[in-house]
Amino acid sequence: MDITLLGTGSPIPDPNRAGPSTLVRAGEQVILCDAGRGVVMRLAGAFAGPAALSAILVTHLHSDHLTDLNDVITTRWIMSNESAPVTIYGPVGLDFVVTKMMEMLSLDVGYRIAHHDDLNEPPAVTVVEVAPGDSFLIGDVTVRVGATNHQPVEPTVAFRLEHEGTSVVLGGDGIPCSALDELCAGATAYVQTVLRDDIVKLFPLPRFQDILDYHSTVEQAAQTATKAGVKTLILTHYVPGIGPGQEEEWRAIAATHFSGDIVLGDDLTSVSI
């Protein structure tokens, strides 16, 4: 199983970091989790264009995790020689979002069908709304759904992907909670959004301070990984972005609470587990 951090950025625009998105390759399956700004460019950088995706997972409906879902769908459609249906799994509310997104794309879809003789149908998109406790298959990959705590955003979910004895939990955004502990228990790897509260607290902007109560700190993510017996902790969606040469500082903070492997870095950082 290979995990690639396609986008490690946040809502704060960063020329070097795309929006939140993670790619998991397991056997023949290529699975995208979340679709932040620039995700199609990062998919190209990972040699896995939208047409190669087996399925898409969405952890929650914050805009920074969905900004470029429309680009994934449109690019997959126009770059596939045959009908390329795709299934998107996510929390309740996802069907509403995707329905409105397809309405937004309807003029463009009409233009392209009118112009290209080999495009006869709009993009084939199926939405499956999931809830904690659900499980399903993507090829031979088993996916389990767990709850997360990102209130007032709700519902929000995390996904555990299992393939041939290896597992990864895609935690999305949120703070530690018992449901996440349960989903992570014994996982090979755990991917988590993190912030540095010591840095965020230096900026006396109410809207920036507000993010402290619904995102895990680096320390909290490491503590969750330790509690769950995870082998590899993968940090992403950094708030604020990790500056050049600061990677070891972030890693050292996590290592105070977690003795396993710690992965972090730039967009397209990849690890095999």
Buried (B, 14 or more C-beta within 10 A) or exposed (E): BBBBBBBBBBBEEBEEBBBBBBBBBBEEBBBBBBBBBBBBBBBEBBEBBBBBBBBBBBBBBBEBBBBBBBBBBBBBBBEBEEEBEBBBBBBEBBBEBBEEBBEEBEEEBEEBBEEEEEBEEBBBBEBEBBEBEBEBEBBEBBBBBBBBBBEEBBBBBBBBBBBEEBBBBBBBBBBBBEBBBBBBBEBBBBBBBBBBBEEBEEEEEEEBEEBBEBBBBBBBBBBBBBBBEBBBBBBBBBBBBBEEEBBEEBBEBBBEBBEBBBBBBEBBBBBEB
